């Protein structure tokens, strides 16, 4: 069973009096444990798709399933509980609370889990900061950390509730090349060692180069689904293949 299923999903917004279609009839399945990149230009719909998978938004039409459960019709409180326990988020602007230390930022989402004692929370926070190589910076506030260190805190926070899915929206956009590479290597290591599913929204070629699954989206529609095979992308969307073959055939006949 796929961990995430998006079935015939469309998303429309009202922009003033104009209705804008951000996604149009999108269908995709995501297996557990993948390192997947949703790639496309600005305005293509990739962040909208990420928000639907993350239960931050709901589709206008279609259904979204997380671990076999249809989440499309759930209440805001039900979606909030699902996010708290199943999905972690990493943002390009870090979104750390400036008045809290690194350790307190990582602990913050755990305060929503009443089954954890304070001792258990602190032990988990310590393990996570060690995992992202920031153990000695536990008491530093965000303004005392570099951009790369802040993103590592954000990754630790995303992992705090031991989610099955981590969604990362342009996580390297505000980082220099070397720091971005280090952050990607860290997330890939976590993906391999913990089996956590990572789903990225990106136009960064570095992210795509590390992904083992690739979704290309343009104008609110999926244009290509691919899997990594021997350092190249193997297209697995048969609709795309048929369209390309038809276009090639038409071009040959026209020539």
Steps between C-alpha positions, in 0.01 A plus 500: 500500500624850414571728795354799310237489225374805315204413280355731233575807710430853385551817703349838420541835673315828476739786420277804529215415266710267288505124554853358471565128447818401684467123439300318237406129526824385670544132582813352660604233751799525736657194659632497856871571539556692176704818452276682255529837327202689360665732249368785292526874437349762729122495477490144367298368795772306680461682832121462477545126450736485799245686715226253404722203587586673828133553586559875523246549222211297359420424134218664309437165334653156538634314802824474697585184693768475772583142596176380345280753680302758301586837655312716250189543715654524846442790737778752571554345847530152351748624240702678769528177701604307188768757419629497858556124499566402139652791306802720564575824315823672394467849350745709299474785755560259793196632698675464835363687802763770567442517878560126546830314505582228248395234750175682582417537131543125450297425813215733403298254282535234771297716738195395295559134593370456857613137516865614521649598836738793528789257545404314183473827308843618610660164423351504150609860442855411604511203260371708212741787552781246511364343180523835318842570657385790717524350848729775629271773363190389691475825698573736210217710363442520121677837467813336643503232230600499134245435225610140468481446875151648512389266225643207696293610801197514270572144382529379860171672581336334198613160631398564861164320488659209309291569188479258210515790252715814489395770254768747398403816309808637321724407797824614331374825346651728766826308537828525311605211276729325749258535792210383284694190400567423865132537592396271214759240601366511857140450387602215272684332788187531716289362216725194474563441870150567636291414194326838516324603178623837370298702249652820363354793311790642303656637186852435637698259281696385807180368657396327178844343470462330840136395456407140417155608375419806289170668420504785249204734514411787269188717482336297775540165325748215536717480189733220606534232768840337521714267708879498526663222297876482437559875539212589265127551528273221383160642405219301659201711394355313204270788410809714453665233287198468274476878455869521410478211254194655335677834465809333351285307254314816396830682449634219282184497289511876460864483392 
